[in-house]
């Protein structure tokens, strides 16, 4: 892959985070106040958010109108009419339809409705919703100065509801949110979301120039006017595995364009990390990963899902990152000429330089999300558990969890250990929260797949896989922090060598392979390697000399643990490559491929190979497809 | 008895003030000889000694009435009088002698300046600081033989060592230039220039042409590492109108003439060039050619490139000129375009044939208030589109509008103040304009009376479509007067820790608003980052309209109290502002030129090949870099 060799212009945008444990903002629980005062009064409170200083106030319908009249859209309409021989009126009609389908209809009434009902729901299912107040204050400042783009991580449908809820609570301007079309299928709810600021985009519209033009202009118009913060998910979709997905660049390049063309002075990008102690959709995701198709979003489905209302989903941490100035990121990197020589309303292919820049920004934002993602004790427990199947002694689990806590902190993980609780209690309460996955039986912690001993192998494997997958989704949260040192550990194991050069080339190979699996800033393999080595050295796992890397005696167990952490992925990729080299002969569709690979994996399981791999297979498949 | 003589032949120079000074200074001399001294063709018959005295006084003439360490005339400046009120001294301008009651408050409010914190310039040039004049004796002998007057006096050399960039004025006030001209020469005609250039080639000297000295691009600054003798070639004595051709409406003029003298003298014959750059009181015809100048009334008369019919320039290779005086020719690339904008790097422009027009019968100022800047720009765009722009049309932003009010003189009667109040009430309350948003366009119409009135109506009708309200002649006239006095204001600011500068660009219509906003914002942001403790004054106006775009002019000032190296900070901010202009699709310069100040962006602006082209021209015309001011390339 070319990533490693790419040389990037200008100052490196991504320098590794400061590895000394930096001071993090304090969190505050916003539900606390909700539990003490009237939700109704809260929903009806006087809501006067601070606004962008250059705001030209207008109604949602006025925005649609100005999009339709914009030179950009008109240009494409004329082009299309010329090419297809249709009258501009018909295409204009089409554009209006697209806009109507897409447009939000932000309305305070809907907001108040949500404010009220979400208060009720959140209080019921969450113990705490914690927000860093400092981040909120910085955001408030940013909103006044320049157009703001909110870039939250995406783990759950709750994400955007939660964000809007928080912003309402803090009297901040409510964002308009790019949402998938699928929500529109839901009666009433779709309309309700629309009124609360969601606008809808088709999942794919690459070929449709009119759609692209209308959509891009719609987003840019709102951004330029400073109408509202624009919110979308860099990952494009909810990450079913809790690993941060590689970023999508389309929307990001749209919101960056007004700055490139200097239609705005600057744009703030705000990375937001939303971490769930327990993800609402956890079992849904696991089913999906195993091939049970994602249920279509429907209102009745939502009503059925209300049984979760009686469940406990622990705490949520929302971390508003420091707003990042796009202008600062771009300084010295963008050649201004291309934008000066073509009228700004003409659709222009992004230059390679710009594409590279957009890519870098996307990765930087995701890395910032990862950096501020809060890890709960359960993440540690799940990681330990998965390496000690089928059961582990409770005391041992506590001990290992504590050990992992130390390691995580050394690696710069953002751990939230509740109120300095003693380890015993922390583990117990985590186990209780996730009792659907694990149980404590006779002092042993086991996954909930007991009682399924008989039945077809396939079914058994399926059930087992379900728990493992759910567990895996939590372990995966740790991987983002551990990936660099771990890949060094894996490389050490694979090469069985001391020579730094050899280990680095192996690391580089792994990093390339997994570049769709984990988030690496493009083009800085050596830095990543050095960071990994540095962290391992810091924890006394290895000793680095100019030529060699040696694993210390004490460090061996850590190295083994780190390598094991990534074993599922290694094996997943191995299976796929074995399958590809052995079983396939002709061209196949993605669906066939996935089915084929699943059967292949089951066969392997039956012969007793690759005991742990299942958890990783399916998500790996898609990624490996992309990288091949 | 002296005046009539000069008047009789209107083609002769006619500087009455100069004459008075001469008469004062040369009291003891025979007045008849003096008369004769004026007619250069017979001066050779006079004694050497006498000629020397005359030439010294002639040369010093301008210097004597101009400030040595600031802008403009000695007698005209802003001061705070005993009552603490601002006042503009002198008698030359409409504002002269008037008290400006709100200026002080504006300075305090907008710039954080305070009368208690004053920092004054040294009063006199300390000649002992001045770098010594190093001229080799052989050259001096050759020079004396030509009978061209010259000076090695410190004052003369320092006066020609700079233009009017902020850092140059700052140096004058409290420092000294590293390098200044070693000798100043005053050629009296084209042939004198040929002789000087020949001598310079012979002795390998560096020539820096000097016209009005109003450069704002560091073009006049001597390269600090220039080892050769630097000769400042002052064109001020080449200031005659050589002929007027009424059939073709052209005039042939020596390039050293100063703008206001040119217009006045042409005026005596009923003509004008119509070329009125803001610096026209002090800048010279040759300077306009060398920098591609633009005049306020270019909508009627055109910019310098439209006005010029013929140019004569002396280069180290020889004299360059066309063989005829025609309106247009197709003879390869126009050689005038190598000369215009060459900024003194190729040679000295000595004579120019320029178009003239009969003086317009009627002039009328006007102004329009717009609810906001965007509407104003849209209106100017429409006017440009319909090609019905008046002689001048300018749109100032809100900050500059308010600044204009700070320069309002004391109101003469209660009635006027009542009227003012009524107008304000009408615009802000009745029409609902936000006083912090509204902006104003100033207009100047010219032509015969009927057409002007017709034209005026057309423009006001368009303005009305963009929400513009006619706001009277007075506001318009004050707007134009401001451009002449604002340069004086910088000197006042400098006394109170406020430094400022103007810069300009040209930009396509669709980017005007974005560019204005972004550049102003960038300035504010850079000031903050560089530790400037008070919000800067950052304002712009759209000052020229074209078919395809506009010229935008920025003023920028800040209070530097608490900053140890204000000039450095200032330059960083100016550089950032220029970067911002370029990133917004603006040009490196519309009319100020490049000089040394903006050289770093030349390659980017005109491409490698373009720069190479210019370099090869320089290489051919001046292989030994005699014209070594190092501008442009």
Interface residues (C-beta under 8 A of the other chain):
Chain A: X54 X262 X263 X265 X336 X337 X339 X340 X343 X344
Chain B: X510 X511 X514 X515 X517 X518 X521 X522 X582 X583 X584 X585 X604
